[in-house]
Amino acid sequence: MIGLVLLAGLAGAEPLRPDAEHVMLLHGLARGARSMEKLAEHLRAAGFVVHNIDYPSTKLTPEQLLEWLAAEEARCCRDGVAKLHYVTHSLGGILVRAHLERARPANLGRVVLLAPPNRGSEWVDVLGRLDLFETALGPTAALLGTDPDSLPNRIGPPDYELGIIAGTRSINPIGSAILPGDDDGTVSVERTRLDGATDLLTVPATHTFIMQDPEVARQVVRFIERGRFDHPGE
């Protein structure tokens, strides 16, 4: 299975250009590399070599996904790459945080998480009890709740530059009824917060489409280049 996953990832990678900085994109749960392609185009236009990776987020356990991520990073981005940045959506951010806690590369640059359930999601607390939830979304999805022992809450704070962009618009009224405060329909802004994060920005975007928002793309490049978002009024 892992071998097949590695082959799937190859399609999203570009040839190595050691003189350029590289960005690895990781999509969210039940999505694919195609969902990150607009963001990939924006990063390429800014001069980055982009690896827009596809992975079976609904098929593997967290341990298998982390195995896959370590192997993919070693294949594409460790040797001959001056700096490696990560940009992720939702579950992708949790996987990258867990991976960097285990095996942080020496060439790590900056990390941007879009709509990450850094402290889990109440949405999973409610639906994760249903057998249908794991059947549809896989073994990792059910571990993204707010319990102290959930997958996100077992990961320590970052000791690297990490920016968070959280959405405040929802097209999921049921999800928003469950989530406290401002939310994107799947994750509340409060649950995206993370001790040790460098910066946090909220934008009027939904969980489903935040990675395709042009302003979000601009802010991603801004953080990678300068380690800070542009905040209104600054």
Secondary structure, DSSP 8 states (H G I E B T S, - for coil): -HHHHHHHHHTT-----TTS-EEEEE--TT--GGGGHHHHHHHHHTT-EEEEE---TTTS-HHHHHHHHHHHHHHHTSTT-S-EEEEEETHHHHHHHHHHHHH--TTEEEEEEES--TT--HHHHHHTTSHHHHHHH-TTGGG-SSSTTSTGGGS---SS-EEEEEE---S-HHHHHHS-SSB-SSSBHHHH--TT-SEEEEES--TTTGGG-HHHHHHHHHHHHHSS---TT-
